[in-house]
């Protein structure tokens, strides 16, 4: 492949990047990652061009400054065909004159061999805990063939050193072939925009509550949290529990003091973060874990599973409980509710720990990877 200098005439000219736009949808961690990173990339590198394949009219989540390329409305059929047959190629759907294609997460797709390809790995849940997924989701992962995508990629990015090490072991890669690019953390919305969630499925104003944010799916272990919450209440916990998220386990989580408002918008989530006693994230695994970090920049501490990824972000500025330990989590809830001074100190340490995690820093590192791939370097 000719260098950008040969093709553009001046070394350092902007890069044309094609992006798999599925990562913008869904309202979950990958959507947050893709939206925030694209917005920061287009702001910091206006000389570049980012083209995103969107479907039908569904482009509300595409950041300003990104070129929207509309594809067929039936994205499932399109990408299933891509994964199974290698056609049509994403780069051609996006115009065909790209310097590099970036997939913000593994998914069924096809990219021409003559186009550099960059893939982001967030975690290996689809490899390590396949039973957490539905039959349809497992089929989708098989069609995606993550191992093929990993070995096809010119460059790989991982959200954490832990994910890099797990991916290297799983796919037989040298750790140095994967770049660790820690994502950023969304800062609070503007003052005055703290709109509470609609409806009555939240605690009465003034009532203390714990907050869980994310998909209500097995790998997030929401049932572990409700078990611990019920146990803590039987021991005297005077608080309620809010799940800000949706998923197939929702109906199993209902119980006294448990509120399920579903997904909430950013302003509502901001209000919940600020008002919570603590954010609780009892996941079996995490690639990065946005909610405890987003809580930290709003002055709210967190209780999380004792996972290696938090060594890279919150360190000791968070309460850790062994995954699946219902009694340990119940004790942590009680301690967090009963010790406001310790809670405030932890929140302050957590805010300091996550301060360096900005989307601008993540964009600079991601741009370097995309640029290197476009220039043919590993």
N, C-alpha and C positions, 0 to 999 in steps of 0.2 A: 504494500500500500504506500503510495506517495506521501511524503510528509506534508504537514500543513504549510510549511514554507514553500514546497514545490507547487502545491495546489492553489495557494492564496497569494503567493508572491512576496509575502512579508511574514517572517516568523513572529508569532505572537498574535496573529489574527484570531478573531472569535471562532469558537467551536460550535458546530451544529450538532446538537444532542437530541436523539430520539428517545422518548420516554414511554414505557408501558404505563398507561393511565389508570389501570385497574387499582393501583395502590391508593388513588385519591378517594376511592369510594369506601363505604362501610362504616365510617365514623369510629374506627378503632385505632390501635397503636400504629399500624402501618399507614393508615390514612393520615394521621397526625404527622408522622415522619415525612411522608411524601409531600404533603401540602406545605409544611413549614420549610423543608429543605429547598423545594422548588422556589418558593417565595424569596428565600435568602439568596439563592443562586442568581436569580434574575435581577435582584437588587444590586448585588455586589459585582456581578459580571455582565453588565448590560451589552457588552460587545458580542456575547454568545447568543445563540438562538436555541431555545428549548421547545421542541415540538412534542405534543402529547396527544396520543390517540384517545379520543372520547367517543361515546356511543350515543346516538340519537341526540336529544337535547340535554342530556345529563352532564352538564359541565359547570355546575354551580360551584364545585369545589376546586376548580382550576385557578391557580393564582393569576393575578394580573401580570402581564408581560410574557406569558407563555402562549405559544402558538397552538391553537386548538385545531386538530385534524379530526374530522368526524368519520367514524367507521360505521359498520352495520349496527343496527339496533340490537341484534342478537349476539351479544359478546360471548356468551357461553359457547354457542355453536362455532363462532369464529375461532376462539382460542383452543377449543377442543380439537378442531381440525388442524390448527397450527401445531399443537403438541403431537398429534398422531401422524401427520403426513409431512410436516415441515413446510407447509404452504397454507395461506399466503405468508410471506415474510413481513415482519413488522417494519423493517427498514423501508421496504417498498411501499407499504401502506402510508408511511410518513413522508414520502416524497423521493426517497432513493438517493439523495445526495448528502447523506449524513456522515459526520466524522466518527461518531460513536453512538451506540445504543445502550441505554441504562435501564435495567429492570430493578425497581425498588424492592422487589421480593420475588422468590421463586414462584413461577406459575407457568402453565402451558403456553409456549410461544416459540416462534421460529425467527431466526436472524441469519442473514446471509453470511457465509464464511469470510467474505471480503470486507465485512464491517466489524470493527472492534466492538466488543461486548463487555459491559461491566454489570455485575450482579451484586446486590446487597443480601447478606444473610443476617436475619434477626435472631433466630434461634433454630434449634433442630427438633422442635416438638413433633413435627410430622414424621420424623425418623425415630425418635426416642420414645414417644408416647402415642403411637398411631390409634390406639383404642379410645383416645379422648375425642376422636373425630367421628363424624357421621359416615355412613357408607358412601354417600355422595362425595363428601370431602376427601375420603381415602381414595376414591376413584380419581378425583381431580388431581390429587398428588401423584398418583401413578402415571397419569397422562403427562403431567409436568416433567416427570423424570428428573428430579433435582440433581442427581449425580451427573447426568448428562449436561445439565446447565452449568454446574460447577466446573466441570472439566472443559466445557466449551468456552468459558469466560476468559477474556484476556486479563482482566483484573477482578478481584473480589474484595468487597468491603464487608466487615463484620461490625456489629454494634458494640462489641466488647471483646476484650482479650479472652474471656472465657468462651464465648461463641467461636472465636478464631481457633482456640485450642481444640474444642469439640469437633469443629468442621474439619480441621486438619487430620484428626484421628479417624473420623468417620470416612472421609473421602481419600485418604492417603496423600495428603498434601503437605508440603513443607510449610510450617507456620509463617515463614517470611513471604509466602505468596499471597497472603491475605492482609489487607490494610485495615487496622482498627480505626474506625471513625465514630467516636461517641456522638450520639445525637445531641441536639440542644434540648432546652426545657422552655416551654411556653411561659412567658411572663404574664402577670395579671392583666386583665382587661382594664380599660379606662375607669377611673373612679366614677361612680354614679350609674354604672351599667350593671350593677349586681342584681339583675332580675331573678327572683326566686323561681323555682320550677312551678309549672302550672299544676293545679289540682290539689288534692288534700293528702297525697301519698307521701308527705314529708312530716317530720316532727312539728308539733306546735311551736311557734316562735318562743325561744327561751329554753326549750328542752334540750339537754345535751344529747348529742348523737355521734356515733362513729360512721365513717363513710367508706364504702368500697366502690371503686370505679373500674369499669371494664366489662368484658364479655362474661355472661353468666354461663360458662362452659366448663367442662370437667378439669381442664388443665389449670384453671384459675382457682379451683377448690372453693367455690362459694359455700358449698354444703359444710365444709370444715368450719367456716366462719359462723354460719348460723348455729351449728352445734356448740361452738365455743361461746357464742353470744347467749344462747339459752342457758348454758351452764353458769356463766358469769351472773346472769340475772337471778338464777336460783341462789347464788351466793351473796346477792345484795346489790348488784350493779344497777344504778339508777340512770339508765341511758337507753337510747334507741339506736337502730341500725338502718342506714339508707344504702341501697344498691343503686348506683347511677350507671345503668347499663342494661343490656337486653341479652337474651339467649335462651336456649332450650331448657335450661334448668330453672327458669324463673318460678314456675309453679311449685317446685319442690322446696323453695326457700321461704314460703309464706309462714308466718307465725307471729306470736305476740311481740309487738315492738319493732317488727321488721317492715320497712317501707320499700316499695318497688316502683318508683316513678318512671322507669325505663330510661332511654337515652335522654339527656338534657342538653340544651345548647350551651355555648361557651360561657355566656354571662351567668346562666344558672349554675353551671359547674363551678365557676369562680366563687359564687356565693356559698355553695356547699363546702368547697375546700376551706374557705375562710371560717365558716361556722362550726366545722367539725371538731370534736375533741381530738381525733386523730384519724388518719387514713389507714385502712387495714388491707393488706395484700398477701393472702396466705397461699399463693400459687405454688404448684408443684415444680414449675420451672419458669424462668423469665429470660428473655434475651437482653432486655434493658430495663423495663419497668418504669413507665412514665409517671403514673399517679403519685407515688411517694415523693418524687422529685418535684412535680408540679405543686404538691401540697407544701413542700419545703419553701419554695419561693413566695408562698402566701402566709408563712408563719405558722404552719401546722405540722406537727410531728407525725411519724408513721410507725406502724407495726408491720413487719414483713416476714416472710419465710427466710430462713437463714440460707441464702443462695450466694454463690460466688460473685455474681454480677454486682451485688451491692458493695463489694470490696472496692470496686472501681468508681463508685459514685458517692454513696452516703457514708461508707466506712463505719465508724462506731457511732455516728449521729442518727441512729435508728434502733428501735427495739427489734431483735430478731428472735424468731421462734422456729423450731424444727418443723419442716413441712409435715402436715398431717397431725401435729400434736395439739389435740383439742384442749386438754387441760392446761397445757402451757400457754396457749393462746387466750384462754379464759382468764388466767392469772394476769397476763399482759394487759388485757382490757381493763381489769379492775385496777391495776397499778396505774395505768395511764389516766383513768378517771379520777383516782383518789390523790394524785400527787401533782397538783397544778404547777408548782415551782419547778419540779424536775421536768415536767412537760415543756415548760417555757424554755428551759435551758437547752433541752434537746432540739427544740424547734430552731433556736438561734444557731446551734452548731450545724444543723442540717442546711439552713439557708447559706451559711458560709461554704459548706461542702459543695453545693451545686452551683454556686455563683459562676465558676468558669465555664459551665455547660451552656453555651449560647449557640443559637442557630447560625450566627455569623461565623463562629469558629468551625462549626460542622460544615458549612458551605465552602469555606476556604479549603478544608481538607478534602472534601468530595470533589471540588473542582480540580485539585491537583491530580486526583486519581483519574478522573475523566480525561483530563488533558494528556496525562501520561499514556493512557490507553489509545487515544487518538493519534499520538505520536509514535505508537508502536513499541513503547517501552514497557517492561515488566518490573 
